[in-house]
Amino acid sequence: MNDRVDPALIAHAAQAIEAGSSSFAAAARLFDVTTRESTLLLYAWCRHCDDVIDAQQSGHARASDASVDASMDTSGTPLARLTALESATALACVGTPTAQDPVFTGLAEVVRRHGLEHTLLQEHLRGFRMDIEGAHYQTLADTLLYCYRVAGVVGLMMARVMGVRDPALLDRACDLGMAFQLTNIARDIVEDAGIGRIYLPAEWLSEAGVAPDRIDEPDHREALANVAARLVEAAEPYYTSALAGIGALPLRSAWSIATARGVYRAIGRHVKARGGHAWDARVATSGLEKIWLTARGGAVALATRAGSSPQRADSLWQRPKG
């Protein structure tokens, strides 16, 4: 099988990950060449879909110059854009991507290489539909369904890219994606509320005395910090579950995933430690911290190869099967 990829596709995808997530970009460099290429191509599709739905560029307000991706059509309603993404994704899944579109050409290559289930890609797009339709999250279970669609299935696809087929290990990969998303929600509460998106369980906000339409008001920062800390704590069992699956990965993949896990957990700890000031500036890990977490990720990857994995906790949210 010919696994060579057009260097222009890889360059386009690498640009997407560098602009969209410095944390994940750093971890992705640790993969072997083939895994890294597929990771970049898959990330580029995820980033592209997110940007098209929100009419953004790399997760930010769109630029007006030539640096904007010319293939990104953000005309029409969000629902119309989602429908177009669903169609283009379906074509890529059967090996006939839209002509001269690097995102979907790259996606088609990832599907071909790793046999990604088309249902996972469509499930990811259902997460965007929840955003478009203004889904309401009353309980943590409601929030976890969203986390599964926008991030848990990405964990499943990444595991497939790394050669995982064991359903029990796929559960662990899904758990890590969900932990990442819970951390992202905690970090971005105020920013998300500013565009009308609230992923926090409504019952938690009610218990904290914070009205959903007042989340972004400074007077509620301390109460909101308590809710964010609760969400960071809710992510911990998923980070723990994910750790048990890292040792089964190829060593370089294990190092990369352990590093990403460490970086995102650190972001959650920072959100919790800053309390009501967590949203004064976007929480991130420093360059020196990333270096330390990369080194520690290597140690974690080696350590997890030595022991047996505990059973996954029954209390964790269970992904749909089939």
C-alpha positions in Angstrom: 0.0 0.0 0.0 1.4 3.4 -0.9 1.3 5.6 2.2 3.1 8.6 0.7 1.2 11.9 1.1 1.4 15.0 -0.9 3.8 17.3 1.2 1.5 20.2 0.5 -1.3 18.5 2.3 0.9 17.9 5.3 2.2 21.5 5.3 -1.4 22.8 5.2 -2.4 20.5 8.1 0.7 21.4 10.1 -0.2 25.1 9.8 -3.7 24.3 11.1 -2.5 22.6 14.2 0.2 25.2 15.0 -2.4 28.0 14.7 -5.2 26.1 16.5 -3.6 24.3 19.4 0.0 24.9 20.6 -0.5 22.2 23.3 -1.6 19.5 20.9 1.0 20.6 18.3 3.8 20.1 20.8 2.6 16.6 21.7 2.1 15.6 18.0 5.8 16.1 17.2 6.5 13.1 19.3 4.7 10.6 17.0 6.5 8.6 14.4 6.2 10.1 10.9 3.2 8.1 9.6 1.2 8.6 12.8 2.1 12.3 12.9 1.0 12.8 9.3 -2.4 11.1 9.9 -2.8 13.1 13.1 -2.2 16.4 11.4 -4.6 15.5 8.6 -7.3 14.5 11.0 -6.8 17.5 13.2 -7.0 19.8 10.1 -10.5 18.4 9.3 -11.7 18.8 12.9 -10.3 22.4 13.0 -11.8 23.2 9.6 -15.3 22.0 10.6 -15.1 24.0 13.8 -14.0 27.1 12.0 -16.6 26.8 9.3 -19.5 26.4 11.8 -18.3 29.4 13.8 -17.1 31.5 10.8 -13.7 31.7 12.4 -10.1 31.0 11.4 -8.1 28.6 13.6 -10.6 29.2 16.5 -10.4 33.0 16.2 -12.2 35.8 14.4 -11.4 35.6 10.7 -8.7 37.7 9.2 -9.5 39.8 6.2 -6.2 39.2 4.3 -4.8 36.5 2.0 -3.8 34.3 4.9 -7.4 33.1 5.2 -8.0 29.6 3.9 -9.5 30.1 0.5 -11.3 26.7 0.7 -13.3 27.9 3.8 -16.8 28.9 2.7 -18.6 30.6 5.6 -21.5 32.0 3.6 -25.0 30.9 4.4 -26.5 29.9 7.7 -24.7 27.7 10.2 -27.1 24.9 9.4 -26.4 25.2 5.7 -22.7 25.2 6.4 -23.1 22.0 8.5 -25.0 20.3 5.8 -22.2 21.1 3.3 -19.6 19.7 5.8 -21.7 16.5 6.2 -21.8 16.1 2.4 -18.1 16.8 1.9 -17.2 14.5 4.7 -19.3 11.7 3.3 -17.6 12.0 -0.1 -14.2 11.9 1.6 -15.2 8.7 3.4 -15.8 6.9 0.2 -12.6 8.2 -1.4 -14.0 10.9 -3.6 -13.2 14.2 -1.8 -14.1 17.5 -3.2 -11.6 18.4 -5.9 -8.6 20.6 -4.7 -9.8 20.8 -1.1 -6.8 19.9 1.0 -8.8 19.3 4.2 -11.1 16.7 2.7 -8.3 15.2 0.5 -6.4 14.7 3.7 -9.3 13.2 5.5 -9.9 10.7 2.7 -6.2 9.7 3.1 -6.7 9.1 6.9 -9.9 7.1 6.3 -8.0 5.0 3.6 -5.0 4.4 5.8 -6.7 3.5 9.0 -10.2 2.3 8.1 -11.9 5.0 10.2 -15.5 4.3 10.8 -17.6 6.8 8.9 -20.1 6.9 11.8 -17.4 8.4 14.0 -16.9 11.3 11.6 -20.6 11.9 11.4 -21.0 11.7 15.2 -18.4 14.4 15.5 -20.5 16.6 13.3 -23.5 15.9 15.5 -21.6 17.8 18.2 -21.6 20.9 16.0 -25.3 20.4 15.4 -25.8 20.6 19.1 -24.1 24.0 19.0 -26.2 25.2 16.1 -29.5 24.1 17.7 -28.6 25.6 21.0 -28.7 22.4 23.0 -29.5 22.8 26.7 -27.3 21.0 29.3 -29.3 20.4 32.4 -27.1 17.7 34.0 -23.5 16.6 33.9 -24.7 13.6 31.8 -26.0 16.1 29.2 -22.7 17.9 29.1 -20.8 14.5 28.8 -22.8 13.6 25.7 -21.6 16.8 24.1 -18.1 16.1 25.2 -18.3 12.6 23.6 -19.4 14.0 20.3 -16.9 16.8 20.0 -13.9 15.2 21.7 -14.5 11.6 22.8 -14.9 10.4 19.2 -11.7 12.3 18.3 -10.0 10.2 20.9 -11.5 7.1 19.3 -10.3 8.2 15.9 -6.8 9.0 17.2 -6.6 5.6 18.8 -7.5 4.0 15.4 -4.7 6.0 13.8 -2.3 4.6 16.5 -3.4 1.0 15.6 -5.8 0.4 18.6 -8.6 -2.0 17.9 -9.4 -3.5 21.4 -12.8 -2.1 22.5 -11.5 -1.7 26.1 -8.6 0.4 25.0 -10.9 2.4 22.8 -12.9 3.2 25.9 -9.8 4.7 27.5 -9.1 6.8 24.4 -12.6 8.1 24.5 -12.2 8.9 28.2 -9.2 11.0 27.4 -10.9 13.0 24.8 -13.8 13.7 27.2 -11.4 14.8 29.9 -9.8 17.2 27.4 -13.2 18.7 26.6 -14.2 19.1 30.2 -11.0 21.0 30.7 -11.6 23.2 27.7 -15.1 24.0 28.9 -13.8 25.1 32.3 -11.1 27.2 30.7 -13.5 28.9 28.2 -16.6 29.4 30.3 -16.7 33.2 30.0 -15.6 33.2 26.3 -18.2 30.7 25.3 -21.0 32.5 27.3 -20.1 35.6 25.3 -21.3 33.9 22.1 -24.3 32.3 23.7 -22.9 28.9 24.4 -23.2 27.4 27.9 -21.9 23.9 28.4 -22.0 23.9 32.2 -24.8 21.8 33.8 -27.7 24.1 34.5 -28.3 22.5 37.8 -24.8 23.3 38.9 -25.2 26.9 38.0 -28.5 27.0 39.9 -26.8 25.6 43.0 -24.1 28.2 42.7 -26.7 31.0 42.3 -25.5 32.1 38.8 -28.1 32.8 36.2 -27.2 31.5 32.8 -27.6 34.9 31.2 -25.2 36.5 33.7 -22.3 34.1 33.5 -20.0 36.6 31.9 -20.6 39.3 34.6 -17.6 40.0 36.8 -19.7 39.9 40.0 -20.2 36.2 39.6 -16.5 35.2 39.1 -16.1 33.6 42.5 -19.3 31.5 42.3 -18.3 30.6 38.7 -14.9 29.5 39.9 -16.5 27.0 42.2 -18.5 25.6 39.3 -15.3 25.5 37.1 -13.4 23.7 39.9 -16.2 21.1 40.1 -15.9 20.5 36.4 -12.1 20.2 36.6 -12.7 17.6 39.4 -15.2 15.8 37.2 -12.5 15.4 34.5 -10.1 13.6 36.9 -11.6 10.1 36.8 -11.5 10.3 32.9 -7.8 11.3 33.0 -7.2 8.4 35.4 -9.0 6.0 33.2 -7.0 7.2 30.1 -3.7 6.6 31.9 -4.4 2.9 32.1 -4.6 2.6 28.3 -1.4 4.5 27.5 0.9 1.6 28.1 -0.7 -0.5 25.3 0.3 2.1 22.7 3.5 2.0 20.6 6.2 3.8 22.7 6.3 7.1 20.7 2.5 7.3 20.6 2.4 6.6 24.3 4.9 9.4 24.9 2.9 11.8 22.8 -0.5 10.9 24.5 1.0 11.0 28.0 2.4 14.5 27.2 -0.9 15.8 25.9 -2.6 14.4 28.9 -0.2 16.1 31.2 -0.5 19.5 29.4 -4.3 19.5 29.5 -4.5 18.3 33.2 -2.1 21.2 34.0 -4.5 23.7 32.3 -7.3 22.4 34.5 -5.2 22.8 37.6 -4.4 26.3 36.6 -8.0 27.2 36.1 -8.8 25.8 39.5 -5.9 27.6 41.2 -6.7 31.0 39.7 -10.2 31.0 41.2 -12.2 34.0 40.1 -9.3 35.3 38.0 -9.3 32.3 35.8 -10.8 34.2 32.9 -8.8 37.4 33.2 -6.6 36.0 30.4 -6.7 32.7 28.6 -5.1 29.9 30.7 -2.2 28.1 29.1 0.9 26.3 30.0 4.2 28.1 29.6 7.0 27.0 27.2 9.1 25.8 30.2 6.2 23.9 31.6 5.6 22.2 28.3 9.3 21.1 28.2 8.9 19.6 31.7 5.6 18.0 30.9 7.1 16.5 27.7 9.9 15.0 29.7 7.5 13.7 32.3 5.3 12.3 29.6 8.2 10.1 28.5 8.6 8.8 32.0 4.8 8.2 32.3 4.8 6.3 29.0 7.6 4.0 30.2 6.0 3.5 33.7 2.6 2.5 32.3 4.2 -0.3 30.3 5.3 -2.1 33.5 2.1 -2.6 35.3 -1.4 -4.1 34.8 -4.3 -1.9 34.0 -7.2 -1.6 36.5 -10.7 -2.1 35.4 -12.5 1.0 34.0 -14.8 2.4 36.7 -18.5 1.6 36.1 -19.4 5.1 37.2 -17.8 6.7 34.1 -20.0 7.7 31.2 -20.3 4.9 28.7 -19.8 5.6 25.0 -22.5 4.2 22.6 -21.4 0.9 21.1 -22.1 -0.5 17.6 
